[in-house]
Amino acid sequence: METTVSEVEDNHPGYPLSLRVPLTLTAIGATLIETIDSTVVNVGLPKMMGGLDASVDEIAWVITAYSIGNVLMIPMTRFVSDRIGRKKYFTVSILLFTLFSYLCAVSTSLMWVVVFRLLQGVTGAAFFATSQTLLIEAFPKEQIGLANALFAVGISLGPALGPVIGGYLVYHETWPWMFYINVPIGIVLTVMSWRFVPDSPYAIEKEETDFWGILLLLTGVPALQTFLEDGQRFDWFSSPLIRICFLIWIVSLPLFVVRQFFARHPLIDLRVLKNRSLSAGSIGLFLLGTVYFGTLFTVPLMGQSLLGWNPLLTGIVLLPGILGFAFTSMLVGGSMGKLPLFPILLLGVTMVEISLFQLSSISPLVSPDAFFWPLMFRGMGLACLFPPIMTLAMATLPRQMVASGAAIVSMMGQLGGAIGIAVLATLMQRDAQLHRSYLSANLVPSGVTLNERIDRLTTLLAGRGMSWEEARKAAVAMINQSLDGQSLMLTYGNLYVVVGTVALVLILLVFLFEKTPLSHPRRTRTNLLSPQTGGTPEGS
């Protein structure tokens, strides 16, 4: 009889408190430095362009390389962990991540920064799935929800703190400090990992290497990530590079999936997807990745491109919502096993929808304070979704399959974010052009044409002392600025509607998860005590 994470009689009481606390700090700390490092660089790209003498297209590879390494390695975390031991794998990954951070900081050429960022992504991939597995093992069954809430806090605080830290360091120091900051933290986490992280009791030590699976993954994932991240920049299928990447991943990744289902020793055991709750959770994390990273992409971009925010202000505006997420996650995590989870999921979707509705109707003339409640609702709503979905995804898995399940849901969350951002970036460019064309043709309700409007402004400015030529240029610039602002505002409003539609699909997950003591605690407890059930928990 296999023991599942949520089983009523669980023979795994969790680790002693003396081990659980430092292990939790190590797991969350590793997750934090990975998520911070994945976003801290974004605000420093302009400074890096100057320091490394790179163009916009060239410097973008600093971000793309990290994403490729990260998504490439996540599916292989369980395999590598089993082969060399989880303690050794996790510790060495933190140590190498720290080393590559230092090497990024001291690099003087773009090529080496990109190489070390790729290796950073590869080593950082160990943190997500392994940290979640460690937390699930560390806590007793009645606190699995709290473990997943702590993990959710770790993966959500980083993207909010990254822009704040990056903005401060870039403003007060030089760009290498975005990487130097990881070094002391990484050294401390390396020591803690070696001291407290245990090897997995479920490791398969003599597993054969799935070379075909590795080959298909090595070709398919970089091609998919390049296709998603650079497709918009190269105008999608008009670029030979994007067409080649599309052909590579559309062949390699389906073959990889087929291979994993039928291989004797698969690289990542996709057969765990036969578990209904894990499949539902994987879909949920994919959609949540789209909602979470989609709004994390659009809100800062809107603030900086339309409202004139600097990177530091952008991070400060995002911070209250993330703190609301952290606080609500603790409440939700503590309530798991005591309150039904499905109403919490519905509350989360409702709050996210309210947030997106408020964001879609914001005026370009508002102050940063106007974003407080929309982003607070966003954070609290996501906090009602992330921990329950992650918990329910793992709830009916045998403990020896948790590592494979964690790798799958981590990968799905990353892919959801990457695909969501790619789609939103494409829609943003297309909609901005459409809205600008429409506004140009219908500039004012009275039917005054664009040229007539420019003539009136030119006359007005010329009457204030400008030459006719200067007044004409100033009038055109003012009209263009107004059109750009209005078209972008309408575009961002449409993007929030798209993200809101994706969030609505999460409601369907309520009907896909299996009913467990975690999802229906009171109902299950009643069934256990009922003489008619004979003490057998009922799933309905």
Sequence and secondary structure as in RCSB ss.txt:
>XXXX:A:sequence
METTVSEVEDNHPGYPLSLRVPLTLTAIGATLIETIDSTVVNVGLPKMMGGLDASVDEIAWVITAYSIGNVLMIP
MTRFVSDRIGRKKYFTVSILLFTLFSYLCAVSTSLMWVVVFRLLQGVTGAAFFATSQTLLIEAFPKEQIGLANAL
FAVGISLGPALGPVIGGYLVYHETWPWMFYINVPIGIVLTVMSWRFVPDSPYAIEKEETDFWGILLLLTGVPALQ
TFLEDGQRFDWFSSPLIRICFLIWIVSLPLFVVRQFFARHPLIDLRVLKNRSLSAGSIGLFLLGTVYFGTLFTVP
LMGQSLLGWNPLLTGIVLLPGILGFAFTSMLVGGSMGKLPLFPILLLGVTMVEISLFQLSSISPLVSPDAFFWPL
MFRGMGLACLFPPIMTLAMATLPRQMVASGAAIVSMMGQLGGAIGIAVLATLMQRDAQLHRSYLSANLVPSGVTL
NERIDRLTTLLAGRGMSWEEARKAAVAMINQSLDGQSLMLTYGNLYVVVGTVALVLILLVFLFEKTPLSHPRRTR
TNLLSPQTGGTPEGS
>XXXX:A:secstr
   BTT SS S     HHHHHHHHHHHHHHHHHHHHHHHHTGGGHHHHHHHHT  HHHHTHHHHHHHHHHHHHGG
GHHHHHHHH HHHHHHHHHHHHHHHHHHHHH  SHHHHHHHHHHHHHHHHHHHHHHHHHHHHHS GGGHHHHHHH
HHHHHHHHHHHHHHHHHHHHHHS TTHHHHTHHHHHHHHHHHHHHH    TT  TT    HHHHHHHHHHHHHHH
HHHHHTTTTTGGGSHHHHHHHHHHHHHHHHHHHHHHH SS SS GGGGGSHHHHHHHHHHHHHHHHHHHHHHHHH
HHHHHTS   HHHHHHHHHHHHHHHHHHHHHHHHHBTTB HHHHHHHHHHHHHHHHHHHHT  TT  GGGGHHHH
HHHHHHHHTTHHHHHHHHHHTSBGGGHHHHHHHHHHHHHHHHHHHHHHHHHHHHHHHHHHHHHHHHT STT   H
HHHHHHHHHHHHTTT  HHHHHHHHHHHHHHHHHHHHHHHHHHHHHHHHHHHHHHGGGGGGTS   TTTSHHHHH
HHHH TTTTT     
